[in-house]
């Protein structure tokens, strides 16, 4: 339709960047300022490899955004590369991440196996189009039967 009604802003990843920790902390401060002060921000998506868990920098960033999440800002942790985990490991990763999400949502995701792709796309649509998405039932995010970015408007 050619109408831009939502903008996805990809903030720099800092977890495995080959730079000094001081540089990572500076990047994180810039991101934190953006996430705390951006008035028309609708939601935040944090991507995490569940095999490694959240980093110390992730934990700090979570504490910074927690007040906004408690005020209703949408928040999602995407557990990437879920196909590399067994069902039991997926369940454990979901459980741990839900505790860390502080009221936000957590979804398993595998680009390789297409796990969570439609679900996350629908969730992001619902965040930015609440009246249109309200009538749809949410899809639970449980591990499959077989083994196996910030939003701005």
C-alpha positions as CSV (number, residue, x, y, z in Angstrom):
1,X,0.0,0.0,0.0
2,X,3.0,2.3,0.3
3,X,2.0,3.6,3.7
4,X,4.7,3.7,6.4
5,X,2.9,3.5,9.8
6,X,5.6,1.8,11.8
7,X,9.4,2.0,11.9
8,X,11.7,-0.7,13.3
9,X,14.9,0.7,14.7
10,X,17.8,-1.8,14.9
11,X,20.0,-0.7,17.8
12,X,23.6,-1.9,17.8
13,X,24.3,-5.3,19.3
14,X,27.1,-5.2,21.8
15,X,27.2,-8.7,23.2
16,X,29.9,-10.2,21.0
17,X,31.4,-7.1,19.4
18,X,35.2,-7.1,19.3
19,X,35.6,-3.8,21.2
20,X,36.7,-2.8,24.6
21,X,34.2,-3.2,27.5
22,X,34.3,0.6,27.9
23,X,33.1,1.1,24.4
24,X,30.2,-1.4,25.0
25,X,29.2,0.5,28.1
26,X,29.2,3.8,26.1
27,X,27.0,2.1,23.4
28,X,24.7,0.8,26.1
29,X,24.3,4.3,27.6
30,X,23.3,5.7,24.2
31,X,20.8,2.9,23.8
32,X,19.5,3.3,27.3
33,X,19.0,7.1,26.8
34,X,17.1,6.4,23.6
35,X,14.9,3.7,25.1
36,X,14.0,5.7,28.2
37,X,13.4,9.1,26.5
38,X,11.8,8.2,23.1
39,X,8.2,9.1,23.7
40,X,6.6,7.4,20.7
41,X,8.4,4.1,21.4
42,X,5.8,1.3,21.3
43,X,8.0,-1.7,22.2
44,X,11.4,-3.2,22.7
45,X,12.6,-6.5,21.4
46,X,15.8,-8.0,22.8
47,X,17.4,-10.9,21.0
48,X,19.2,-13.5,23.1
49,X,21.0,-16.8,22.3
50,X,19.6,-19.0,25.1
51,X,22.7,-21.1,25.0
52,X,24.6,-18.2,26.5
53,X,21.8,-16.4,28.4
54,X,21.5,-12.7,29.1
55,X,24.8,-10.9,29.6
56,X,25.7,-8.5,32.4
57,X,25.1,-5.6,30.0
58,X,21.7,-7.1,29.1
59,X,20.8,-7.2,32.8
60,X,21.8,-3.6,33.2
61,X,19.7,-2.5,30.2
62,X,16.7,-4.5,31.6
63,X,16.9,-2.5,34.8
64,X,17.0,0.7,32.9
65,X,13.9,-0.1,30.9
66,X,11.9,-1.8,33.7
67,X,10.0,1.3,34.8
68,X,8.8,1.9,31.2
69,X,7.8,-1.7,30.9
70,X,5.9,-1.5,34.2
71,X,4.1,1.6,32.7
72,X,3.0,-0.5,29.7
73,X,5.8,-0.3,27.2
74,X,5.7,-3.6,25.3
75,X,8.8,-5.8,25.8
76,X,9.8,-9.0,24.1
77,X,12.8,-11.3,24.6
78,X,13.4,-13.5,21.5
79,X,15.3,-16.6,22.3
80,X,17.1,-17.2,19.0
81,X,18.5,-20.5,17.6
82,X,15.9,-22.5,19.5
83,X,16.5,-25.3,17.1
84,X,19.8,-26.0,18.8
85,X,18.1,-26.8,22.1
86,X,16.2,-29.9,23.2
87,X,12.6,-29.6,24.3
88,X,13.7,-29.7,27.9
89,X,16.4,-27.0,27.3
90,X,13.8,-24.9,25.5
91,X,11.4,-25.1,28.4
92,X,14.1,-24.2,30.9
93,X,15.3,-21.3,28.7
94,X,11.7,-20.0,28.5
95,X,11.2,-20.3,32.2
96,X,14.5,-18.4,33.1
97,X,13.9,-15.7,30.5
98,X,10.3,-15.1,31.7
99,X,11.6,-14.4,35.1
100,X,14.2,-11.9,33.7
101,X,11.6,-10.3,31.4
102,X,9.9,-8.5,34.3
103,X,6.4,-8.6,32.8
104,X,7.5,-8.7,29.2
105,X,6.9,-11.6,26.8
106,X,9.4,-14.3,25.8
107,X,9.3,-16.3,22.5
108,X,11.3,-19.1,21.2
109,X,12.6,-18.4,17.7
110,X,14.5,-20.3,15.0
111,X,14.9,-18.8,11.6
112,X,16.3,-22.2,10.3
113,X,13.1,-24.1,11.4
114,X,10.8,-21.1,11.0
115,X,9.8,-21.5,14.7
116,X,8.2,-18.4,16.1
117,X,8.5,-16.4,12.9
118,X,4.7,-16.0,12.3
119,X,4.1,-15.6,16.0
120,X,6.6,-12.8,16.5
121,X,5.4,-11.1,13.3
122,X,1.8,-11.1,14.6
123,X,2.9,-9.8,18.0
124,X,4.7,-6.9,16.4
125,X,1.7,-6.1,14.2
126,X,-0.6,-6.2,17.3
127,X,1.7,-3.9,19.2
128,X,1.5,-1.3,16.4
129,X,-2.1,-1.9,15.4
130,X,-3.9,-2.7,18.7
131,X,-7.4,-2.2,17.5
132,X,-6.9,-4.6,14.6
133,X,-5.1,-7.2,16.5
134,X,-7.3,-7.3,19.6
135,X,-9.8,-9.7,18.1
136,X,-7.3,-12.4,17.4
137,X,-6.4,-15.1,20.0
138,X,-2.7,-15.1,21.0
139,X,-0.8,-18.2,20.1
140,X,0.9,-19.9,23.1
141,X,4.7,-20.2,22.8
142,X,5.4,-23.7,23.9
143,X,8.3,-25.9,22.8
144,X,7.4,-27.9,19.6
145,X,6.5,-31.6,19.7
146,X,9.7,-32.6,17.8
147,X,13.3,-32.0,18.8
148,X,14.7,-29.4,17.2
149,X,15.0,-5.4,17.5
150,X,13.3,-1.9,19.2
151,X,10.0,-0.8,17.6
152,X,9.4,2.9,16.9
153,X,6.2,4.4,15.6
